Amino acid sequence: FPPFAEAIRERAGWLIGLLFFQSCSSFIIAYNEQFLQTHMVIVQFLTMLVGAGGNAGNQSAVGVIRGLAIGTINGNTWKDYLRQEAKMAAGLSCLIGMTGFIRAAMFRTPWGETIAITTSVFIIVVTSVAIGSTLPLAMKKVGIDPAHSSTTIQVIMDILGVLITVMVSSFVMSFAMFQEEDDGSVDDATYKMDTADTGG
């Protein structure tokens, strides 16, 4: 085992750096605050979307770290492993995307937000598996302990998850049909509030 002082210096330095890096997600949310306030349903699903990316990426990273440790992933097999992970990314994104769609539909989420959520989780999972399977290899290549990739992928996907969700949602909700849907929902809510205030 390495000396305690050396171990805590390495681990704390890495975690503190990731802590500052993770602040980027707050900046993205603050920059898009007006859009998110208009579409609060997306905010309610944001934790699910970001969590799906972190979990899928961490799962891939752990698989690579284990393969590197026991020798099943080496200079001769890494390309085959990445090809397998590419298929895994496609399969997982479809399955998790369908699950996200079903969950949004169960909560009677408007169609615009449902499409945005489903598309976002699909892209997030593909991205997270791609990064999770390549990051440990890249770290080992440059002399960094691949074990750090499991924590790093969580932070990376926190940031990318928020960014992808906001970008995809902004694009989907820019279509006129979904803007009319939102306007109708707001008008209905306003009507109900006015009716309650006037006693019917």
N, C-alpha and C positions, 0 to 999 in steps of 0.2 A: 504494500500500500504506500502511496506517496505521503509525505509529511502533511499533517493537518493544515498548517499555514499555507502550504503550496496548493493543496486541494481546495481550500475555501477561497483563496485568492482567484483561482481559475474559474470556479463555479459561480462565485458572487459577481465577478467581473462580467461573465457572460450573461447572467440573469439581469444585472443592472442595465447592461447595454440593450437587451431585449425590451426591458421596461420602458426605456426612452423611445425605442423604435415603435413600440405598440401605441404610443401616443398619436401616431399618424392617423389611426382610425378615428380618433376624436376630431381631428382637423377635418377629415372627410365628412363626418356627420355634421359638424358645425357649418361647413361650406354649403351643404345641401339642406340646411335646416328648414328653409321655406318649403321645399318640395316634400320633405318628410312630414311636416306638419299638415300638409294638404292630404297626404296619403298615409294616415296613421296605421292602416292595416299592414303596410309593409314593415313598419317599425316593430309591430307585434310579432312578425315572423323573422325578424333580423337575427335574433339569437339562434333560432333553429337553422337558418341558412349558414351563419358563420360557424356554428358548432358542427354541422355536417362536413364542412370543408376541413376543419381542424381534425376531426376524427378520422376522416378518410386519408388525409395526408399523413397523420401520425401512424396510422395502420400500415401504410406503404413504407414509411421510413423505418419502422421497427422491423419489418420483413427484410429490408436491405441490410440493416445493421446486424441482424441475426445471421443472414447469409454471409456477410463479410467475416463475422466472428468464427463461424464453423467451416468456412472455406467453400461453400457451395456457389458463392458469387465471387468470381475471380476474373483475371484478364481474358480468359477463354469463354466465360459463360455470361458476362454482364450484358452483352447485346441481346442474347436470347431472353434473359430475364426482363429487360426493358420492353421487348416486344410483347411478352406475356402481360406486363403491367399496362401496356397500351390497350390490350383487349379488356383487361380488368377495369380500366378507367371507363371504357365505353359501356360495359355491362353494369357497373355500379351506378354510373350517372343516370342510366335509363331507369333502373330499379328505384333509386332514391328520388329521381325526378317524378316518377309516377306516385310514389308515396307522398311527396310534397303536394302534388296536385290533389290527391284524395283528401289530405288533411285540410287544404285550403277550401275544397268543395264542401267538406263536412261542416265547416264554420260559416258556410254561405258567403264566402268572400266574393266581392264583385269580379266579373270576368277579367277585367283589365289587370287587377292585382293578382288574380290567380295565374294568369299567363306569365306575368312578370316574375312571380315567385317560382313557378315551375322552371322557367327558362334559367333563372338565376341559379337555382340549386344544381341544375344540370351542368352549367358552365363551371360553377364552383367546384363540384366533385371532380370533373375532368382535370381542372387545373391543379387541385390539391394532390391527386394521385400522381400526376406528372411531376410535380415539384417534390413530393414525398419520396418518389422512387429514384430521383436523380440527385437530390441534395446530399445524401450521405456519400455517394460516389464522388461528387464534386469536392466535398470537404476532405475526404481521404486523399484526393488527388493533390490538393494544395497543402496538406499536412495538418489539417484540423481534425480533431477526434470526431468521427462520424456520430458518436453518441449524442453530441450537441444538436444534431439535426431534429431529434424528436421534440425538443422544446422550441427550436427555431421555426419549425413548420407551423406550430400553433400560432405564433405571432404573425408570421407571414400571411397565413390564411385569415386571421382576424382582420388584417388590413385589406387584403385582396377581396375577402368576402364582402365587406362593406362597400368597397369600390365597385365591384361587379354588380352587386344588388342595386346600387344607386344608378349606375350607368344603364343597366338593362331596364330597370323600372322607368327611368326617365324616357328612354326610347319607346317602350311599349305604351306608356301613358300619353305620349305625344300624339297618338292617333286620335282623330276626331271622334270616332265611335266611343272610345273609352272616356274622353273628356265629357261627352254628353251624358254618359252613364254616371260619372261623378257629380255633374251638375244636377241630375235628377235625384240622386241620393241626398244631396245637400238641400234641395228644395223640399223633398219629402220630410226631412228632419226639421226644417224650419217651419213647415206647415204644422207638424205635430206639436212643436213647442208653442206656436202661436195659438193653436186650438186649446191647448192645456191652460195657457195664460188667460184666455177669454172665457174659459169654462164651457167650451163646445161651440 
